[in-house]
Amino acid sequence: MTDAPPLPIEERISVNGVTLYARIIGNGPDVVVLHGGPGAHHDYLLPQFDALARGRRLRYYDQRGGGRSPISRDVPAGWREHVEDLNALIDHWSLGPATLLGYSWGGALALLYAATYPEQVGRLALVAPAPLDAEQRREFQARFAERQAQPVVMQRREELRRSGLRHRDPAAYQKRAFELAVAGYFKDPERARDLTPFRVTGRTQEAVWDSIANSDLRAELDELAELCIPALIIHGRHDPIPLEAAERVATLLCDARIEVLEDSGHVPHVEEFETFLRTLDDFLPRDR
């Protein structure tokens, strides 16, 4: 096995009336990577996730309404549309039953897909999966707001305001402002410096969560327990998403195990990269 995967291949794939950007890297068994958001893009999973491309092929894509897969305002972007896009891609790539690796909202999308197309899923790896339950999402939002109000974050924000960096070096200012905007996701707020910056398309994010709020998912998700899809859930001990949310996901999957990373918040691929890599490397299919 080589130390580094080959250079990535980029594709633009038309499905369900939209064009999705895809990035494919590595050789071996296929893994479809689902980024978070909703409304974000795959880039902020890099470069850390690419380390998993040794001995396997990772297929990233920017979901509709985010990154390099923009849509017009009249195009729907609810959870069902995201599920149908993923199904069309799996068909396009001839992957079923597919291995899905979902981060944050991508973990929730993987669950919704498995509930809708169980025969198309062979294995699930969920990293810090976003809760589908409205009460747990509200708890996450409250915890995140509390983290953002920590004295150290407030102090760094005030230092940035006073620094004059906004006029002296706008690019550096924007990077530091981004780091402070996501600091609450981390056990150590200073580790936000190591996360690749990203943007979220607000309309897409709102469309997804509104569509979930207006759906009764209990019947669909309850059926997952009967399928016994092999599943791994990775969750940081200090994630503002409560650990109980990951435990609830595990109850939906009869063949799931949870790995709790003790020194991580919501971004274990940054905060505990070696453990993140080793845990997923042992679970995901690969050429040995």
N, C-alpha and C positions, 0 to 999 in steps of 0.2 A: 504494500500500500504506500503510495506517495505521501510526502509530508504535507503537500498543499493540493487542493482541488484545482481542476483546470479553470480557465477563465470562464465567467458566466456568459450565457446566451440570453439575449433579450427577445421578447416576442410581443406582438399586439394581437389579441385574439378577440374576435367579434362573437358575442353570445347574447342572446335575449335582447337584442336591440342596442347594446352598449359595446364599447371597445375597452378591453381590459389590458393593462400592461402587466407582463410577466417577466420574471427573471429566474433563470434556471442555472444551477451550478452543481458540479460534482457528477460522479458516475456510481451506479449501483442501484439498490432498491429505492423506489420513489417515496418521498415525504412531501406532502403539500403543507406549506407554512401559511398560517392565517394570522395576519397582524391585528393589532388592537385598534382602539378608537372608541366607537366607530368613527369613520371619516378620516382616519390617519392613513399611513402608507407604510410599506414594508421596510423602508430605509433605516428606521430607527432601531431595527433589530440587528443591524450590522454595526461592526464586523463580527460580533460575538456569535450569532447564530450560524454564520458561514463555517465556523469550525466543525459543525456537525456534518459538513459535506464530504468529509473523508470517509470513503467507503459507502456513500449513498448519494442520491441525487435529490437536492432540495428544489422544490418548485414554489417560489414566492409569486404572489401577484398583488397588485394594488386593487382593493375592492372598489366596486362602483361608488363614485362620488368622492373619492379620495386620491391624493397623489397624482400619478400619471394616468388615472382612469376617471377623468372628469365627466360629469353628466350635466345636461341642462336642467333648469329648475322644474320643468314639467315632467321629468322622469322620476318614477317612484324609487325609493331607496329604503324600504322597510326590510324587516328581517326575512320575510319570504322571498323577496327579490335577491337578497344575498345568498340564501340557500339555493335558489335556482341557478344563480351564476356559478356557485361552487359545483353543483351537479353537472352543469354544462361543461365546465373545465375538466372535471374528472372523466366525462365521456370523451371530450376532445383529446385528452392525453391517454385514453384507454387504460385507466389506472384501477378501476374498481375490482375488488374491494381495496380502498385506499387507506393509507396511513396518514392521519391528520395531526399536525402539531400546531396548536392554537395558543396564542399569547393574549391574556387579558380578554378584551371583547372577542378576539379570535377563538379563545377557549369556549365562550358561550356560543359562538357561531358553529363550532365543531359539534357541540351538543345538539343544537337545533337541527343541524344537518343529519346527525346520526338518528335523531328521533323521526325525521322525515324520510330518510333513505337508508334504513339500517343495513340493507343488503349491500350497500356501496362502501361500507366502512369496515376495515379490518383491524384497526388499532387506533387508539386515541392517546395523545400526549397533551395535557392541558397545563400550561404554565400560568400561575396566578389568574385563574379563570374569573372573569367578571360575573357577578351574581345576576341571575335572571329574576330573582325575587325583588320586588319594589322596596320592601322594608329593608332588606340587606343593602340595596343600592343607596338608600337614604343614610344608613349607618356608615357606609363607606364615605359618602360625601361629607358627613359630619366629621368623621375622623380625619379626612384629608384637610378640611378647613382648619381643624385644630392643629394639625402638623404645620400648616402654612403660617400659623400664628405663633409658632415657637420663637422664643427670644432670638435664637441664633439666626433664624431666617429673616426676622424683622430687622435685625442689626445689619445683615448683609444687604438687605434691600435699601436701607437708609445709606449705607456706605456707597452703594452704586449710585444712588440719586445725587449724592454730594461729590462724586468723583469727577464729574465733567466728561466722562467717557462717551456720553451720548453724542457730544459734538466733536470730541477729539478723535474718536475711532468708532463710528456707528456700528460697524460689523461686530467688533468686540463687545460693544454695549448690548447688541441684540442677543449675542450668545450668552452673556451673563444674565440678561433678563429672562431668557428661556430657562436657564439652570435654576433660577430662583422660582420660576413658575411651576417647576416640577419637583422641587426639593422635597415636598411632603410625601412623595412616593418612596423615599429612601429611608433606610434605618439611619444612615449618616447623610445628612443633607448635602455635604460637600461632594459626595460621590456623583451627584447630578452632573458634575463636570465631565463624566465619562460616558454620558448618554448622547448618542447622535441626535442632534436637534430634529424636530419634526413639527408639522402643522396639522391641525384637525379642521376639516370642513364642517362648520357648525350645522349647516342645514342637513347634511347626511347624518351626523350624530343625533340630531333631534328626531329625524325621520325614523331611525332605527329604534330608539328608546320609546318613542310614541307608539310605534307598531307593536312593540312587546307589551307595553302597558295596556293596549287595547285588545290583547289576545289572552285567552285562557290556555296556558301551556301545560297545565297539570296532567291532562289525559295523555298528551303526546310524550311528555318526559317520563311519566310513570311507566310507560311501555319499555323504556330503555333497560329497566332492571331485569327484564325477561331475556334480553339479548346476550348478556355476558360478553360484551366487547372488551378485550384486554385494554386496560387503561391505566395511565400513570398521571397523577396530579402532583405538581410541584407548587408549594406555597411558602412564601416567606413568613417567618414568625412575626415580623414587624410590618407586614402589609396592612395598609389602611382598609383593604377589603378583609373583613373578619374571617378568621380561620374556619369559623362555623359554616361559612358559605362553601368553602372547599369540601368540608366534611359532608355537607348536604349533597353536593355533586357526587361524592363517592357513594352515597346511599342509592343514587340513581343508576349506578353501574355496578353490577354484582361482582365483576372481576377487576376492581380498581384498587390501587394502593396509593397512599399519600406519602410524599416525602416533604417534611417540613425543614426548610433551610433556616437555621437559627440566627444567622447574621444578615438576613435579607429583609427588605421591604417588598415593594411591588416589582422590583427590577432585578431578579436574581441573576440574569445573564450578565449584569454589570457587577453586582455586589458580591456574588460568590460564583464567579465564572467557572472555576475548576470543578466545583461540586455540581453546578448546573450541567456542565459538559459531560462529566462522568456519568451522572444519573441518566441523562437522556441517551447517551451513547450506548449504555447497557440495555436500554429498552427499545429503541428504534431499530428497525431492520437495517442490516448493512452487510456488505461483502466482508467476510472475515479473512 
